C-alpha cells in the first residue's frame, strides 16, 4: 500500500470533506487508505464514507491529537503516513503527484511534500505557498520554520524509528513541528511544485491553545538541540552566512532559556555551539540579518 491518511477528529462539520478529498483521488497506481481516529468521546454519525472499503474508523476517546495520530499510525499499512486535519483537504491529483515524487526521490528521502494554499474560515483563498526547499532542511526547522503535515507524506518506517508524536501535554499544539525536526534530523526532504492541499488558517474553531505555542515550541526545539548528532546535521545543513546567523540565533536563544531555568551547563554548551556557528560569518551583513531574524 502506498499511503495511509490519518485524520484525527473531534467530529467537526468539515470531517466528511476531509475524508472524501482523499477517497475521491483518481490515483490508480497503488492502493491507499483513510484511517479516521475519533477522539470526540462520542460515536460519529453514520455517513456514506464510513462504508468505503478504504476507510477504517477507530476510537481514542478524548486522548488528544498526538495519541490519536500515533494510534492511527500504529495500524496503518501504507509505506507513507499522511496526517490530515479534519478541517483541511487534499486537492485532486495530490496522491498522483506524491507517487511521481516517490519514484524520483523516494529512495533518498524520508519526507515528501508539495505546494499548498491557505484559506480563511469561509474557505476564501488567502495565499498560494510554494516553499521550494528540499534536501537537508534541519537548519530551517531548528530555526523555527516548518512544512505542514497536511501537504506531506512521511515514510512510515522512519516515523516509527523516531518515536512518532510526543504525547507530552507541553508539546501539544506544536507536535507536528517536533516530529518534523526529528524527521529532518535523520533524513532528507523531497519537494514537488504541485499544489496538493488546502489548509484552513486562523484561531476560530481551532483546537490549538495559541497562548502556549511559543513555550511549547521552545521545549520541542530544546529536545532536538540536545540530540547526539544535532551539531553535525546542522553543520551540513547551513549553506550561507544568513543561515549561520539563523542557527546561531537558535543556540543563543536556547542559552537564555536555560539560564532562566538555572541550567548553567546546558546554557554554556549552547553559547559555545552558537559561537562555533558564528565564526568568520560575523563579518557578513547577511549573518547579522539571520541573527536578528530579518527576512532576506
C-alpha positions in Angstrom: 0.0 0.0 0.0 1.3 3.4 -1.0 -0.2 5.7 1.7 -2.3 5.9 4.8 -4.1 9.1 5.5 -4.7 9.5 9.2 -7.4 12.0 10.2 -7.9 12.7 14.0 -11.3 14.2 14.6 -13.5 15.7 17.3 -16.4 15.4 14.8 -16.2 18.9 13.2 -18.6 19.5 10.4 -15.8 19.5 7.9 -14.8 15.9 8.6 -16.6 14.4 5.6 -15.0 16.9 3.2 -11.5 15.9 4.5 -12.2 12.2 4.2 -13.8 12.5 0.7 -11.0 14.6 -0.6 -8.8 11.5 -0.2 -11.3 8.9 -1.3 -12.1 10.9 -4.4 -8.5 10.9 -5.6 -8.2 9.5 -9.1 -5.0 7.7 -8.1 -4.8 4.2 -9.6 -1.1 3.3 -9.4 -1.3 1.8 -6.0 -3.6 1.3 -3.1 -4.3 3.8 -0.3 -6.4 4.0 2.8 -8.0 6.5 5.2 -7.9 6.0 9.0 -10.3 8.2 10.9 -9.4 8.4 14.6 -12.5 9.5 16.5 -11.2 11.4 19.6 -14.5 13.2 20.3 -15.7 10.8 23.1 -18.9 10.0 21.3 -19.9 8.0 18.3 -19.6 9.6 14.8 -22.9 9.9 12.9 -23.3 7.4 10.1 -22.1 8.7 6.8 -21.6 7.1 3.4 -17.8 7.3 3.5 -17.7 5.1 6.6 -18.8 2.2 4.4 -15.9 2.5 2.0 -13.5 -0.4 1.8 -10.7 2.1 2.1 -11.8 3.6 5.4 -11.3 2.4 9.0 -12.7 4.2 12.0 -11.2 3.8 15.4 -11.8 5.5 18.8 -9.3 7.0 21.2 -11.9 8.7 23.5 -10.5 12.2 24.1 -6.8 11.3 24.4 -5.7 14.4 22.4 -4.3 14.6 18.9 -0.8 13.1 19.4 -2.2 9.9 20.9 -4.9 9.8 18.2 -2.3 10.2 15.4 0.0 7.6 16.9 -2.9 5.2 17.3 -3.8 5.6 13.6 -0.1 5.2 12.6 0.2 2.0 14.6 -2.4 0.2 12.4 -1.5 1.9 9.1 -0.5 -0.3 6.2 1.0 2.4 4.0 4.6 2.9 3.0 3.9 6.6 3.8 1.8 8.3 6.5 -0.2 11.4 5.7 -1.6 13.3 8.7 -4.6 15.4 7.6 -6.6 17.6 10.0 -10.4 17.3 9.8 -10.8 20.9 8.6 -8.3 20.7 5.7 -8.5 18.8 2.5 -6.5 17.3 -0.4 -6.8 18.7 -3.9 -7.3 16.5 -7.0 -4.2 14.8 -8.2 -2.3 15.0 -4.9 -1.6 11.3 -4.5 -0.6 11.0 -8.1 1.9 13.9 -7.5 3.3 12.2 -4.5 3.6 8.9 -6.3 5.7 10.6 -9.0 7.9 12.3 -6.4 8.4 8.9 -4.6 9.6 7.4 -7.9 12.0 10.3 -8.4 13.3 10.9 -4.8 11.8 8.2 -2.5 14.9 6.2 -2.1 16.9 9.2 -0.7 14.1 10.9 1.2 12.1 10.3 4.4 9.6 13.1 3.8 7.8 14.1 0.6 5.7 17.3 0.3 4.1 19.7 -2.2 2.9 23.2 -2.5 -0.4 24.3 -0.9 -3.0 27.0 -0.5 -4.3 28.6 2.7 -7.9 29.6 3.2 -9.9 31.5 5.8 -12.8 30.2 7.8 -15.1 30.9 4.9 -12.9 28.9 2.5 -11.7 32.1 0.8 -8.2 31.8 -0.7 -5.6 33.6 1.4 -2.3 32.6 -0.2 -0.6 30.2 -2.5 2.6 28.9 -1.0 5.4 27.2 -2.9 8.2 26.5 -0.3 10.7 25.0 -2.8 13.1 23.8 -0.1 14.5 20.2 -0.1 17.3 18.0 0.9 18.8 18.6 4.4 16.4 21.1 5.9 17.4 20.6 9.5 18.7 24.1 9.9 15.4 25.5 8.6 13.2 23.6 11.1 15.5 24.2 14.0 15.4 28.0 13.2 11.6 27.9 13.5 10.3 27.3 10.0 8.1 24.4 9.2 6.3 22.4 6.5 2.7 21.5 7.1 2.0 17.8 7.5 -1.3 18.2 5.7 0.8 18.5 2.5 3.4 15.9 3.5 3.9 12.2 3.3 6.2 10.8 6.0 8.0 7.5 5.4 6.3 5.2 8.0 9.5 3.3 8.9 11.3 6.5 9.9 8.3 7.9 11.7 8.2 4.8 14.0 12.0 4.9 14.4 11.9 8.4 15.8 9.0 7.5 18.2 6.1 9.3 16.5 4.2 12.2 18.1 5.2 13.2 21.6 2.1 12.8 23.8 3.6 15.2 26.5 1.0 17.9 27.1 3.7 20.5 27.0 4.2 19.8 23.2 0.6 19.8 22.2 0.0 22.5 19.6 3.4 22.2 18.1 3.6 18.4 18.0 3.9 18.5 14.2 7.0 20.8 14.3 8.5 18.5 16.9 8.1 15.4 14.6 9.3 17.5 11.7 12.6 18.4 13.4 13.2 14.8 14.4 12.4 13.6 10.8 14.8 16.2 9.3 17.5 15.2 11.8 17.7 11.8 10.3 16.8 12.2 6.6 16.2 14.3 3.5 13.1 16.1 2.3 11.8 16.0 -1.3 9.6 18.6 -2.9 7.2 18.7 -5.8 5.7 22.1 -7.0 2.2 20.6 -7.5 -0.4 22.2 -5.2 -1.6 19.3 -3.1 -3.9 20.6 -0.4 -5.8 23.5 1.1 -5.2 24.4 4.8 -7.5 26.5 6.9 -5.7 29.1 9.0 -6.9 31.2 11.9 -7.7 30.8 15.5 -11.5 30.5 15.2 -12.7 26.9 15.9 -9.0 25.9 16.3 -8.2 23.2 18.8 -4.7 24.7 19.4 -4.0 26.7 22.6 -2.3 29.7 20.9 -1.3 31.2 24.2 1.2 28.4 24.9 2.5 27.9 21.4 5.8 29.8 21.9 6.8 27.9 25.1 5.7 24.6 23.7 7.8 25.1 20.6 10.8 26.1 22.7 10.5 22.8 24.6 10.4 20.9 21.3 13.4 22.7 20.0 15.4 22.1 23.2 14.8 18.4 22.7 16.3 18.2 19.2 19.2 20.6 20.0 20.2 18.0 22.7 20.2 15.1 20.2 23.6 13.5 19.8 24.0 14.2 16.1 22.3 17.7 16.0 25.5 19.7 15.6 26.8 17.5 12.7 23.5 17.6 10.9 23.2 21.3 11.3 26.8 21.8 10.1 25.9 20.1 6.8 22.6 21.9 6.5 23.7 25.5 6.6 24.9 26.8 3.3 25.2 30.6 3.7 26.1 33.3 6.2 22.5 34.1 6.6 21.7 30.6 7.8 24.8 30.5 10.1 23.1 33.6 11.7 19.8 31.9 12.0 21.3 28.8 13.6 23.4 30.8 15.9 20.3 32.7 17.0 18.6 29.4 17.8 21.5 28.4 20.1 21.8 31.8 21.8 18.0 31.9 22.4 18.3 28.4 23.9 21.1 29.6 26.2 18.9 32.4 27.5 16.0 30.0 28.1 18.3 27.6 30.0 19.9 30.4 32.1 16.4 31.4 33.2 15.9 27.8 34.4 19.3 27.8 36.1 20.6 25.0 33.8 24.1 26.6 33.6 25.9 23.7 31.9 23.4 23.5 29.1 23.4 27.3 28.6 27.2 27.3 28.4 27.1 24.5 25.8 24.5 26.4 23.7 26.6 29.6 23.8 29.7 27.6 22.8 28.0 26.0 19.8 26.4 29.2 18.8 29.8 30.9 18.7 31.1 28.0 16.7 28.4 28.5 14.1 29.2 32.3 14.0 32.9 32.1 13.3 34.1 34.1 10.2 30.5 34.7 9.2 30.2 37.5 11.7 32.0 39.6 9.0 29.0 39.3 6.7 26.0 41.5 6.8 23.8 38.5 5.9 24.9 36.8 9.1 23.6 39.7 11.2 20.3 39.6 9.2 20.0 35.9 10.2 20.9 36.6 13.8 18.3 39.3 14.1 15.8 37.1 12.2 15.3 39.5 9.4 13.7 38.2 6.2 16.3 38.2 3.4 
